[in-house]
Amino acid sequence: MTTLSRTRRLTTLASASILVASATLFGALPAMAAPGGQPGPPSADKAAYAALGDSYAAGVGGGDYLDACLTSPNGYAADLASDPGLTVHASLRGCVGATVDDVVATQLDGLDLRTRLVTLTVGANDLGLDTVTTACLLGTVEQCAAAVAAAQANLPVLASDLAAALAAIRTAAPKADVLVTGYPLLLDPAIPQAGIVNSGVVALNAVIQGVVTAAGPGFEYVDVTAAFAGHGIGSAAPWIVAPPSPDAFHPNPAGYDAYAAAIRAAR
C-alpha cells in the first residue's frame, strides 16, 4: 500500500458521513475478546455503503486507529469506501469484539433503500476463536483439539443467528448487494497445530458460506483463503499479525488489501 493510498483513505474517512460504534477495550487480544460496541449518535445521512461486523471489518491489524472500535484507515472497509459512488455516504460500523447479535443490535442504523452495498465479516467472536488460537499456540495438542471441538459445537447456533442477521440486513437495506466474507487460514502449515487451527477456520467458513447461499439472490459469499495462501503466521511473507502483538491473528495492511481485492472481484 502506497503512502498516497493511505492518505487518500484517511481523507475519505474524514470527509465521509461515518457512523462508528464505541466499545470498552480490554485484554491482550482486544479485537476478539472485548464486547461489541454500541453505536454513536445516528447521522442525518444514510449509507450508500455500510461495512458491518467484527474486528476484521473494523480493520484491526491495520494500525492508525481512529476510535474505540479500532477502525483503521488501512482496513478493507476504508479501502472500499474510497471507491467511486461510495465515498460520500460510507458507514464503517465494524467494531472490535462484535458478535452476530451485536451487528443486528448496534450496526444497522443508517441502512435504507438508498444503501447499495453492505459488507459483513462476523462469526469468529461467536465461537471464541481467540480462545482456540491461544490454546493451540500455547497449550498441548490435546488442549488445542479440545478448544477447537468446543468452538465447533457452537456452529449450529451461529448458523441460526447469522441467518436471522442476514434477514435483518435485507429488511434494513432491501436494495443492497450484501457481500459476506469468510476468514483466512491463520497459520502456515509448518507451524505445529496449524492443521487443527486451520480446520476450525475451514469449518467456520463452511457454515458462513452455507448460510449466505441459502439466503438467496442479493447475497454472496466472498472466500479469502486462496488470497492468503502462503501468507499465514509463520510464513516467509505473513499477512496475519503474529503474537504477542495485541493485534494478533488479524490481517496487516497487505492482508486487508487482499480482502478488498477479493470483495471488489465479487461485486
C-alpha positions in Angstrom: 0.0 0.0 0.0 1.5 3.4 -1.0 1.6 6.5 1.2 -0.7 8.2 -1.3 -3.2 5.4 -0.9 -3.2 5.6 2.9 -3.5 9.4 2.7 -6.5 9.0 0.4 -8.2 6.6 2.8 -7.6 9.0 5.8 -9.1 11.8 3.7 -12.1 9.7 2.7 -12.8 8.7 6.3 -12.5 12.3 7.5 -14.9 13.6 4.8 -17.4 10.8 4.7 -20.5 10.6 6.9 -19.2 7.7 9.0 -21.3 6.1 11.8 -18.9 4.5 14.2 -19.5 2.5 17.4 -17.8 2.8 20.8 -16.5 -0.1 22.9 -14.8 -0.8 26.1 -11.4 -2.4 25.3 -9.5 -4.9 27.4 -7.3 -7.9 27.2 -4.3 -9.0 25.2 -6.4 -9.8 22.2 -8.9 -6.9 22.2 -10.3 -7.5 18.8 -11.7 -10.9 19.7 -12.1 -10.6 23.5 -13.8 -7.3 24.0 -17.6 -6.9 24.0 -19.4 -5.5 21.0 -19.7 -1.7 20.7 -22.7 0.5 21.0 -23.5 2.9 18.1 -22.8 6.6 18.3 -25.5 9.2 17.5 -27.1 8.4 14.1 -26.1 10.7 11.3 -28.7 12.5 9.2 -27.0 11.0 6.1 -27.8 7.5 5.0 -25.3 5.0 3.9 -24.6 4.1 0.3 -22.0 1.6 1.6 -22.2 0.0 5.1 -19.4 -2.1 6.5 -20.7 -4.3 9.3 -19.1 -6.9 11.6 -16.3 -7.5 14.0 -12.6 -6.5 14.3 -11.8 -7.7 10.8 -14.5 -5.4 9.4 -13.1 -2.6 11.6 -9.5 -3.2 10.3 -7.7 -4.3 13.4 -4.2 -5.1 12.5 -4.1 -2.2 10.0 -3.0 0.4 12.6 -3.6 4.2 12.8 -6.8 3.6 14.7 -9.5 6.3 14.6 -11.8 5.3 17.5 -12.6 2.9 20.3 -13.8 0.3 17.8 -10.3 0.3 16.3 -11.5 1.4 12.9 -8.4 1.6 10.7 -8.0 3.7 7.5 -5.9 0.7 6.3 -8.7 -1.8 6.7 -10.7 -3.3 3.8 -13.8 -1.2 4.6 -11.9 2.1 4.4 -10.4 1.0 1.2 -13.7 0.1 -0.4 -15.2 3.4 0.9 -12.8 5.3 -1.4 -14.4 3.6 -4.5 -16.4 5.9 -6.8 -20.0 6.1 -5.7 -19.3 5.0 -2.1 -17.1 7.8 -0.8 -19.7 10.4 0.3 -22.0 8.2 2.3 -20.0 5.5 3.9 -20.9 4.0 7.2 -18.0 2.0 8.8 -19.6 0.3 11.7 -17.4 -2.8 12.2 -16.3 -2.9 15.9 -13.8 -4.8 18.0 -15.5 -7.8 19.7 -18.7 -7.7 17.8 -20.8 -10.9 17.5 -23.6 -11.6 15.1 -26.2 -10.4 17.6 -24.2 -7.2 18.1 -24.3 -6.5 14.4 -28.1 -6.7 14.5 -28.5 -4.7 17.7 -26.0 -1.9 17.1 -24.9 -1.6 13.5 -27.9 -1.4 11.2 -28.7 2.3 11.8 -28.3 4.3 8.6 -29.2 1.4 6.2 -32.2 2.0 4.0 -33.5 1.9 0.4 -30.5 4.0 -0.7 -27.9 1.6 0.6 -26.3 -0.2 -2.4 -23.5 -2.2 -0.8 -23.2 -4.0 2.5 -20.1 -5.9 3.5 -20.1 -8.2 6.6 -17.4 -10.1 8.4 -18.6 -11.8 11.6 -18.7 -15.1 13.4 -15.3 -15.6 14.9 -16.3 -14.0 18.3 -19.4 -16.2 18.4 -17.1 -19.2 18.5 -14.4 -17.7 20.7 -11.7 -18.0 18.1 -9.2 -16.2 20.3 -9.5 -19.0 22.9 -8.8 -21.5 20.2 -5.8 -19.8 18.8 -4.3 -19.2 22.2 -4.9 -22.8 23.3 -3.3 -24.1 20.2 -0.2 -21.9 20.2 0.5 -22.1 23.9 -1.1 -25.4 25.0 -0.8 -29.1 24.3 -2.2 -30.8 21.2 -4.9 -32.2 23.5 -5.8 -28.7 24.7 -5.8 -27.4 21.2 -8.1 -30.2 19.9 -10.5 -29.6 22.9 -10.7 -25.9 22.2 -11.5 -26.5 18.5 -14.1 -29.1 19.4 -15.8 -26.7 21.8 -15.9 -23.9 19.2 -17.3 -26.2 16.5 -20.1 -27.2 18.9 -21.4 -23.7 18.6 -21.6 -23.8 14.8 -25.3 -24.7 14.7 -26.2 -21.7 16.9 -24.0 -19.4 14.8 -25.8 -20.6 11.6 -29.2 -19.8 13.0 -28.1 -16.4 14.3 -26.4 -15.5 11.1 -29.4 -16.4 9.0 -31.5 -14.1 11.2 -28.9 -11.3 10.8 -29.0 -11.6 7.0 -32.7 -11.3 7.1 -32.5 -8.2 9.3 -29.9 -6.7 6.9 -32.2 -7.3 4.0 -35.1 -5.7 5.8 -33.0 -2.6 6.6 -31.4 -2.4 3.1 -33.8 -4.1 0.7 -31.9 -3.0 -2.5 -28.3 -3.6 -1.3 -25.9 -6.2 -2.5 -24.7 -8.0 0.6 -21.2 -9.5 0.4 -20.3 -11.7 3.4 -16.7 -12.6 3.8 -15.0 -15.6 5.4 -11.8 -15.7 7.3 -8.2 -16.6 6.2 -6.4 -19.6 7.4 -4.3 -18.2 10.3 -1.2 -20.4 10.5 1.3 -21.5 8.0 1.3 -25.3 7.6 4.8 -25.5 9.1 3.5 -24.3 12.5 2.7 -27.0 15.0 -1.1 -27.4 15.5 -1.7 -25.5 12.2 -3.8 -28.3 10.9 -6.1 -28.2 13.9 -6.5 -24.4 14.0 -7.0 -24.1 10.3 -9.5 -26.9 10.2 -11.6 -24.9 12.7 -11.5 -21.8 10.4 -12.5 -24.0 7.4 -15.5 -25.3 9.4 -16.5 -21.7 10.3 -16.2 -20.6 6.7 -18.3 -23.5 5.5 -21.1 -22.5 7.9 -20.9 -18.9 6.8 -20.9 -19.9 3.1 -23.9 -22.2 3.6 -26.0 -19.6 5.3 -25.2 -17.0 2.7 -26.0 -19.3 -0.2 -29.3 -20.2 1.5 -30.2 -16.5 1.8 -30.7 -16.3 -1.9 -30.3 -13.6 -4.5 -28.6 -10.4 -3.4 -26.3 -12.3 -1.0 -22.8 -13.5 -1.9 -20.1 -15.3 0.0 -16.5 -14.0 -0.5 -13.8 -16.5 0.1 -10.4 -15.2 1.1 -8.5 -18.3 1.8 -6.9 -18.6 -1.6 -5.7 -15.0 -1.5 -4.0 -15.6 1.8 -2.3 -18.9 0.8 1.3 -18.7 1.7 0.8 -15.7 4.0 -0.2 -17.2 7.3 1.6 -16.7 10.6 5.0 -18.4 10.3 5.3 -17.9 6.5 8.0 -16.0 4.8 5.7 -13.2 4.0 2.9 -13.2 6.6 -0.3 -11.1 6.1 -1.5 -12.1 9.6 -0.2 -10.3 12.7 1.6 -12.7 15.0 1.5 -12.8 18.8 2.5 -11.2 21.2 1.1 -8.1 19.4 -2.3 -7.1 20.7 -3.5 -7.2 17.1 -2.5 -10.8 16.8 -4.5 -13.1 14.4 -5.7 -10.2 12.3 -4.6 -9.1 8.8 -1.9 -6.5 8.4 -2.4 -3.8 5.7 -1.3 -6.1 3.0 -3.8 -8.6 4.2 -6.6 -6.1 4.1 -5.6 -5.1 0.6 -6.2 -8.8 -0.3 -9.6 -8.6 1.4 -10.6 -5.5 -0.6 -9.4 -7.1 -3.8 -11.5 -10.2 -3.2 -14.6 -8.2 -2.4 -14.2 -6.0 -5.5 -13.8 -9.1 -7.6 -17.2 -10.4 -6.3 -19.1 -7.1 -6.9 
